Amino acid sequence: MASTIVLTGIKPTGMPHVGNWVGAIRPTVELSHRPDRQGFFFIADYHALTGLRDGAQLRQYSDSLAAAWIALGLDPQRSVLYRQSDIPEVFELAWVLACFSPKGLMNRAHAYKAQIQKNTEEGQEDVDHDVNMGLYTYPLLMAADILLMGATYVPVGRDQQQHVEIARDLAQYFNREYNREIFTLPEALIDESTAVLPGIDGRKMSKSYNNHLPIFESRERIHKLVLRIATDSSRPGDPKDPQASTIFQIYSALSNPDQVQTMAKAYQDGIAWKDAKEMLFQQFENTFAAPNQRYQEFMAHPEALDRIFSQGRDQARQQAAPVMDRVRRAVGVGARNRS
């Protein structure tokens, strides 16, 4: 395998939407096509347990995310696609890291601090209300995901940068403690050009806001959602500012530069909002019709996904084995005859 490893994990939270594709799926697919990088892509199903308790739903979400990744261009023959839960070494390493991590480091984690702030603002008597240990130690499990595969680069958004920094801090501490290079030091790979798409109500596109455009819904459902996109009161014939338009921003994410330029000209010429929405819907269809068909085939035949997961599990564990062996030797656990 190539020496430069790029690793990305996505938490399964339901059918991917256009914002997921622009912010996470498309960039990782593009990285997976680079010959100088070895891609490790995993379904972070155990991470999802911090808030999801329905086992059948979690399995369905995991299959949906894997099917979406492949349908949208990830080639499991060129990259390693696996479920986090299939790699027991991840959880072994997470415990080792927990024993070396200062509690104060976890206290500073963004997700934990955000929940504490929320509880304080709501006047909760217990500032740790609704904080389970999975949420609190989330950065440790993510560090294990990263360090176990020897990742050099971890593509993340700004909101996840801290987790990569925590993984790097723990790797440096561990390497110094045992005076040898046990872990590769990871770096966050942040694409500043990646757009944050607005949803149909103008806020950030998010399942939690129920304002998203799911990629693999029926065309009838997508059409209804597109027609609901919020617009201003300008009339047909009135020049419109494309940069202030949710329709234009989503259209731009789906289009090449010439198409974007044509749409911008239509805005300047006073395109009617209904016509702009129909152009967006058509572009959505053009972009996702073929991936949708492949996605539906995978979801109808989960045994095909099981074969891909099985192959990915074996490849990922092969990659993890020497790293975990170095960790066990360093801390002094396991078989005595390890060299």
KEGU-314177 format. One record per residue (C-alpha): residue in three letters; residue number from 1; x, y, z. Coordinates in pm, whole numbers, always signed. Layout:
REM KEGU-314177
NODE   rest    nr       c1       c2       c3
NODE    ala   NUM        X        Y        Z
...
***
This chain:
REM KEGU-314177
NODE   rest    nr       c1       c2       c3
NODE    met     1       +0       +0       +0
NODE    ala     2     +108     +357      -62
NODE    ser     3     +294     +524     +221
NODE    thr     4      +77     +836     +225
NODE    ile     5     -253     +739     +381
NODE    val     6     -564     +957     +375
NODE    leu     7     -836     +857     +617
NODE    thr     8    -1195     +975     +643
NODE    gly     9    -1483     +850     +855
NODE    ile    10    -1845     +959     +831
NODE    lys    11    -2104     +898    +1101
NODE    pro    12    -2416     +726     +963
NODE    thr    13    -2711     +954    +1041
NODE    gly    14    -2953     +880     +758
NODE    met    15    -2973     +923     +382
NODE    pro    16    -2700    +1162     +263
NODE    his    17    -2808    +1502     +136
NODE    val    18    -2651    +1744     -110
NODE    gly    19    -2466    +1926     +169
NODE    asn    20    -2305    +1596     +279
NODE    trp    21    -2201    +1531      -79
NODE    val    22    -2042    +1874     -127
NODE    gly    23    -1876    +1889     +215
NODE    ala    24    -1761    +1531     +273
NODE    ile    25    -1842    +1269      +11
NODE    arg    26    -1728    +1443     -308
NODE    pro    27    -1392    +1560     -165
NODE    thr    28    -1308    +1210      -39
NODE    val    29    -1406    +1052     -370
NODE    glu    30    -1174    +1295     -550
NODE    leu    31     -892    +1210     -309
NODE    ser    32     -950     +838     -364
NODE    his    33     -867     +880     -732
NODE    arg    34     -520    +1020     -666
NODE    pro    35     -249     +760     -741
NODE    asp    36      -15     +902     -475
NODE    arg    37     -262     +848     -190
NODE    gln    38     -404     +534      -28
NODE    gly    39     -756     +601      +90
NODE    phe    40     -910     +448     +402
NODE    phe    41    -1279     +532     +432
NODE    phe    42    -1493     +402     +715
NODE    ile    43    -1848     +408     +840
NODE    ala    44    -1822     +546    +1195
NODE    asp    45    -2106     +333    +1329
NODE    tyr    46    -1987     +317    +1691
NODE    his    47    -1958     +695    +1694
NODE    ala    48    -2328     +706    +1613
NODE    leu    49    -2412     +534    +1943
NODE    thr    50    -2364     +862    +2129
NODE    gly    51    -2716     +952    +2018
NODE    leu    52    -2871     +661    +1826
NODE    arg    53    -3020     +364    +2008
NODE    asp    54    -3221     +186    +1737
NODE    gly    55    -3008     -105    +1616
NODE    ala    56    -3203     -175    +1297
NODE    gln    57    -3193     +192    +1205
NODE    leu    58    -2818     +214    +1262
NODE    arg    59    -2756      -85    +1036
NODE    gln    60    -2979      +68     +767
NODE    tyr    61    -2800     +402     +798
NODE    ser    62    -2461     +230     +767
NODE    asp    63    -2565      +45     +452
NODE    ser    64    -2714     +365     +311
NODE    leu    65    -2393     +561     +363
NODE    ala    66    -2175     +290     +210
NODE    ala    67    -2409     +255      -89
NODE    ala    68    -2409     +632     -134
NODE    trp    69    -2029     +658     -117
NODE    ile    70    -1988     +391     -386
NODE    ala    71    -2275     +518     -602
NODE    leu    72    -2120     +865     -596
NODE    gly    73    -1782     +745     -718
NODE    leu    74    -1580     +574     -445
NODE    asp    75    -1412     +264     -589
NODE    pro    76    -1373       -4     -317
NODE    gln    77    -1119     -181     -539
NODE    arg    78     -886     +118     -521
NODE    ser    79     -962     +227     -164
NODE    val    80    -1036      +53     +163
NODE    leu    81    -1400      +88     +270
NODE    tyr    82    -1489      -62     +606
NODE    arg    83    -1712      -40     +911
NODE    gln    84    -1549      +90    +1226
NODE    ser    85    -1726     -183    +1424
NODE    asp    86    -1546     -455    +1223
NODE    ile    87    -1204     -345    +1354
NODE    pro    88    -1164     -459    +1720
NODE    glu    89     -817     -303    +1736
NODE    val    90     -982      +41    +1722
NODE    phe    91    -1146      -16    +2059
NODE    glu    92     -836     -174    +2212
NODE    leu    93     -633     +130    +2111
NODE    ala    94     -904     +368    +2237
NODE    trp    95     -862     +217    +2585
NODE    val    96     -484     +253    +2573
NODE    leu    97     -518     +616    +2465
NODE    ala    98     -771     +676    +2744
NODE    cys    99     -509     +565    +2994
NODE    phe   100     -264     +822    +2857
NODE    ser   101     -506    +1111    +2804
NODE    pro   102     -539    +1384    +3069
NODE    lys   103     -898    +1447    +3171
NODE    gly   104     -846    +1815    +3102
NODE    leu   105     -792    +1736    +2736
NODE    met   106    -1141    +1584    +2717
NODE    asn   107    -1284    +1879    +2913
NODE    arg   108    -1171    +2108    +2632
NODE    ala   109    -1331    +1904    +2350
NODE    his   110    -1580    +2112    +2151
NODE    ala   111    -1875    +1871    +2164
NODE    tyr   112    -1852    +1836    +2542
NODE    lys   113    -1811    +2211    +2596
NODE    ala   114    -2109    +2280    +2369
NODE    gln   115    -2332    +2050    +2574
NODE    ile   116    -2213    +2207    +2899
NODE    gln   117    -2290    +2553    +2759
NODE    lys   118    -2634    +2438    +2645
NODE    asn   119    -2714    +2297    +2988
NODE    thr   120    -2596    +2615    +3158
NODE    glu   121    -2806    +2835    +2930
NODE    glu   122    -3113    +2616    +2995
NODE    gly   123    -3059    +2639    +3371
NODE    gln   124    -2995    +2267    +3421
NODE    glu   125    -2893    +2190    +3778
NODE    asp   126    -2645    +1930    +3652
NODE    val   127    -2414    +2082    +3390
NODE    asp   128    -2338    +1727    +3270
NODE    his   129    -2704    +1660    +3193
NODE    asp   130    -2738    +1443    +2879
NODE    val   131    -2361    +1385    +2864
NODE    asn   132    -2281    +1016    +2825
NODE    met   133    -1925     +886    +2838
NODE    gly   134    -1937     +814    +2466
NODE    leu   135    -1983    +1185    +2397
NODE    tyr   136    -1718    +1277    +2654
NODE    thr   137    -1454    +1038    +2518
NODE    tyr   138    -1553    +1080    +2152
NODE    pro   139    -1213    +1238    +2066
NODE    leu   140    -1033     +930    +2198
NODE    leu   141    -1224     +694    +1972
NODE    met   142    -1162     +927    +1679
NODE    ala   143     -791     +939    +1767
NODE    ala   144     -783     +560    +1765
NODE    asp   145     -949     +556    +1422
NODE    ile   146     -681     +789    +1289
NODE    leu   147     -367     +656    +1455
NODE    leu   148     -439     +287    +1404
NODE    met   149     -432     +320    +1025
NODE    gly   150     -119     +534    +1022
NODE    ala   151     -301     +821     +854
NODE    thr   152      -90    +1113     +736
NODE    tyr   153     -381    +1328     +624
NODE    val   154     -735    +1347     +763
NODE    pro   155     -976    +1557     +555
NODE    val   156    -1209    +1739     +795
NODE    gly   157    -1413    +2053     +826
NODE    arg   158    -1312    +2329    +1064
NODE    asp   159    -1548    +2189    +1329
NODE    gln   160    -1353    +1861    +1336
NODE    gln   161    -1003    +2006    +1323
NODE    gln   162     -966    +1987    +1701
NODE    his   163    -1015    +1610    +1696
NODE    val   164     -721    +1566    +1460
NODE    glu   165     -512    +1794    +1679
NODE    ile   166     -599    +1582    +1984
NODE    ala   167     -496    +1268    +1794
NODE    arg   168     -166    +1433    +1701
NODE    asp   169     -105    +1546    +2061
NODE    leu   170     -166    +1194    +2192
NODE    ala   171      +59    +1043    +1925
NODE    gln   172     +343    +1280    +2014
NODE    tyr   173     +301    +1211    +2386
NODE    phe   174     +302     +836    +2329
NODE    asn   175     +605     +848    +2101
NODE    arg   176     +798    +1057    +2357
NODE    glu   177     +694     +834    +2645
NODE    tyr   178     +843     +527    +2477
NODE    asn   179    +1119     +705    +2285
NODE    arg   180    +1027     +554    +1951
NODE    glu   181     +800     +627    +1655
NODE    ile   182     +496     +418    +1733
NODE    phe   183     +239     +643    +1567
NODE    thr   184     +245     +851    +1251
NODE    leu   185     +163    +1214    +1331
NODE    pro   186     -156    +1305    +1143
NODE    glu   187     -241    +1639     +987
NODE    ala   188     -586    +1786     +929
NODE    leu   189     -655    +1842     +561
NODE    ile   190     -895    +2136     +533
NODE    asp   191    -1028    +2252     +198
NODE    glu   192    -1111    +2618     +244
NODE    ser   193    -1293    +2621      -89
NODE    thr   194    -1553    +2368      +23
NODE    ala   195    -1886    +2544      +38
NODE    val   196    -2137    +2519     +321
NODE    leu   197    -2465    +2485     +136
NODE    pro   198    -2785    +2651     +251
NODE    gly   199    -3097    +2442     +292
NODE    ile   200    -3437    +2514     +143
NODE    asp   201    -3511    +2766     +421
NODE    gly   202    -3182    +2954     +378
NODE    arg   203    -3015    +2819     +692
NODE    lys   204    -2724    +2574     +673
NODE    met   205    -2844    +2252     +512
NODE    ser   206    -2890    +1999     +792
NODE    lys   207    -3107    +1702     +880
NODE    ser   208    -3160    +1857    +1222
NODE    tyr   209    -3328    +2157    +1054
NODE    asn   210    -3525    +1933     +817
NODE    asn   211    -3428    +2168     +536
NODE    his   212    -3211    +1933     +332
NODE    leu   213    -3231    +1788      -18
NODE    pro   214    -3177    +1411      +16
NODE    ile   215    -2985    +1277     -280
NODE    phe   216    -3163     +947     -328
NODE    glu   217    -3527    +1037     -277
NODE    ser   218    -3789    +1002     -552
NODE    arg   219    -3787    +1271     -820
NODE    glu   220    -4138    +1375     -714
NODE    arg   221    -4022    +1436     -357
NODE    ile   222    -3715    +1629     -471
NODE    his   223    -3925    +1843     -703
NODE    lys   224    -4159    +1938     -420
NODE    leu   225    -3866    +2028     -196
NODE    val   226    -3701    +2240     -465
NODE    leu   227    -4025    +2430     -520
NODE    arg   228    -4030    +2511     -147
NODE    ile   229    -3692    +2690     -152
NODE    ala   230    -3730    +3034       +5
NODE    thr   231    -3694    +3332     -226
NODE    asp   232    -3740    +3709     -200
NODE    ser   233    -4030    +3914     -337
NODE    ser   234    -3866    +4017     -666
NODE    arg   235    -4080    +3960     -972
NODE    pro   236    -4006    +3808    -1315
NODE    gly   237    -3805    +4061    -1513
NODE    asp   238    -3644    +4214    -1204
NODE    pro   239    -3264    +4170    -1196
NODE    lys   240    -3165    +3936     -911
NODE    asp   241    -2845    +3894     -711
NODE    pro   242    -2729    +3534     -763
NODE    gln   243    -2497    +3541     -462
NODE    ala   244    -2793    +3613     -232
NODE    ser   245    -2996    +3323     -371
NODE    thr   246    -3019    +2977     -214
NODE    ile   247    -3125    +2839     -552
NODE    phe   248    -2811    +2974     -717
NODE    gln   249    -2577    +2846     -444
NODE    ile   250    -2712    +2492     -467
NODE    tyr   251    -2714    +2505     -847
NODE    ser   252    -2351    +2619     -848
NODE    ala   253    -2247    +2320     -634
NODE    leu   254    -2395    +2087     -897
NODE    ser   255    -2267    +2264    -1208
NODE    asn   256    -1958    +2335    -1413
NODE    pro   257    -1827    +2693    -1455
NODE    asp   258    -2001    +2749    -1789
NODE    gln   259    -2336    +2642    -1646
NODE    val   260    -2286    +2867    -1344
NODE    gln   261    -2206    +3161    -1570
NODE    thr   262    -2519    +3097    -1777
NODE    met   263    -2734    +3081    -1464
NODE    ala   264    -2580    +3403    -1330
NODE    lys   265    -2665    +3576    -1658
NODE    ala   266    -3025    +3452    -1627
NODE    tyr   267    -3043    +3611    -1282
NODE    gln   268    -2919    +3941    -1418
NODE    asp   269    -3181    +3920    -1695
NODE    gly   270    -3460    +3875    -1439
NODE    ile   271    -3536    +3503    -1445
NODE    ala   272    -3860    +3410    -1267
NODE    trp   273    -3809    +3221     -942
NODE    lys   274    -4018    +2928    -1067
NODE    asp   275    -3797    +2897    -1375
NODE    ala   276    -3482    +2913    -1160
NODE    lys   277    -3618    +2634     -942
NODE    glu   278    -3696    +2421    -1247
NODE    met   279    -3340    +2472    -1373
NODE    leu   280    -3208    +2360    -1035
NODE    phe   281    -3433    +2055    -1035
NODE    gln   282    -3316    +1957    -1382
NODE    gln   283    -2954    +1995    -1279
NODE    phe   284    -3020    +1782     -971
NODE    glu   285    -3167    +1514    -1199
NODE    asn   286    -2871    +1531    -1436
NODE    thr   287    -2623    +1501    -1151
NODE    phe   288    -2779    +1224     -946
NODE    ala   289    -2994    +1010    -1178
NODE    ala   290    -2723     +751    -1251
NODE    pro   291    -2589     +739     -892
NODE    asn   292    -2948     +702     -768
NODE    gln   293    -2997     +392     -980
NODE    arg   294    -2677     +236     -849
NODE    tyr   295    -2764     +331     -490
NODE    gln   296    -3104     +162     -518
NODE    glu   297    -2939     -153     -654
NODE    phe   298    -2705     -173     -354
NODE    met   299    -2986     -113     -107
NODE    ala   300    -3188     -389     -273
NODE    his   301    -2892     -629     -252
NODE    pro   302    -2716     -571      +82
NODE    glu   303    -2516     -890      +33
NODE    ala   304    -2307     -695     -220
NODE    leu   305    -2227     -441      +52
NODE    asp   306    -2143     -725     +292
NODE    arg   307    -1881     -852      +47
NODE    ile   308    -1728     -506      +20
NODE    phe   309    -1728     -465     +399
NODE    ser   310    -1566     -807     +439
NODE    gln   311    -1287     -716     +198
NODE    gly   312    -1241     -377     +366
NODE    arg   313    -1230     -535     +711
NODE    asp   314     -948     -767     +610
NODE    gln   315     -748     -487     +448
NODE    ala   316     -798     -250     +740
NODE    arg   317     -702     -510    +1000
NODE    gln   318     -392     -594     +800
NODE    gln   319     -299     -225     +809
NODE    ala   320     -380     -199    +1181
NODE    ala   321     -193     -511    +1295
NODE    pro   322     +166     -376    +1296
NODE    val   323      +59      -51    +1463
NODE    met   324     -126     -234    +1739
NODE    asp   325     +165     -472    +1779
NODE    arg   326     +401     -178    +1839
NODE    val   327     +159      -38    +2096
NODE    arg   328     +130     -368    +2283
NODE    arg   329     +507     -414    +2291
NODE    ala   330     +558      -60    +2416
NODE    val   331     +307      -82    +2703
NODE    gly   332     +405     -439    +2793
NODE    val   333      +91     -641    +2725
NODE    gly   334      +33     -956    +2522
NODE    ala   335     +263    -1238    +2424
NODE    arg   336     +612    -1236    +2573
NODE    asn   337     +781    -1350    +2253
NODE    arg   338     +710    -1032    +2055
NODE    ser   339    +1041     -898    +1927
***
